[in-house]
Amino acid sequence: MIAYILATCIPGHEKEVIAKIKVLPEVVEVNGVMGRYDVFVKVSADNSLKVDSAIGKVRSVPHVTTTFTMPVIYGQGGTIDNEK
């Protein structure tokens, strides 16, 4: 299962937040972004419980103020069509 997390953090703490998120085992990709959100995170795990756990870990990183999570719907595009 894959989910994308958009996170907002306290200004000036973006690099610190990214450093803490990128070491989480379920994190596949993390990038700073400009706009409404500050950090883009892609997580992947064997099941939804592990993805939920990863989301909780991202949300608990110091200086993260809000998150918006988008779970992937399999079979609707991208390279994930071949995974199921």
N, C-alpha and C positions, 0 to 999 in steps of 0.2 A: 504494500500500500504506500502511496505517495501523497504528501500534502505540501502545500506552499504556505508559508507564514510570512505575513508582512508585519513588521514590528516598528513601533515608534519608541524613541528613547529620549532621554534628557539631552538637550543640545550640548555638544562638546564631548560626549561619551560614546560616540559611534564606534570608534576604533576599539575601545575597551569591550564594548558589547559584542562586537564581531569576534574578537579574540576569544571570548568566553564561549560563544555559541559554536564556533568552528571545531572545537575539541569534543563536542557531544557526539557519541558514536552513531546516532541515527542521522546526523546532518550530512547531506550529500554536497550541498553548495550553500554558501553564504556570501552576500555582497552588500555593500553600502549602496543606497539608491537615493536619488533626489526626488522630491515631491512630497506628497502627503505622508508617506512612510519613509523611514530611515534605513531599514535593513530588510533584505529579501533572503528568506531561508527556505531551502528545499530539504524535506526530510523523507526518509524511506525506511520501512520496516516490514517484517514478515506479516504483522497483523495490526488491526486497529488499536488494540491495547498499547502496543509499543509506540505507535504513532501518537496516541493520546499522551503517553508518558513523555515523549520528546517535546510535544507542545507545552506541557507543563514545565519542563526544564527550561525551555526558551523563555516562557513567561516569568519564571522566577529569577532570571539573570538580573543582577542589580542594574538599575538605571533604565530598564525596559518599562515603559509606562502603559502601552497598549499593544495588543496584537490582533490581527485579523487572519483567520485560517481558512484556506480553501482546499478541501480534500479533492483529490483527482477522481473523476468518473472514468473508469476503465472502458475502453472501446469507443471513446469519442475523440480520436485524433492523436497526434504526436506519435512517439516511438513506443508508447505503452500498449498499443493495439496488439503487439506480438507477445506481450508478457502473459496474457491470460489464455 
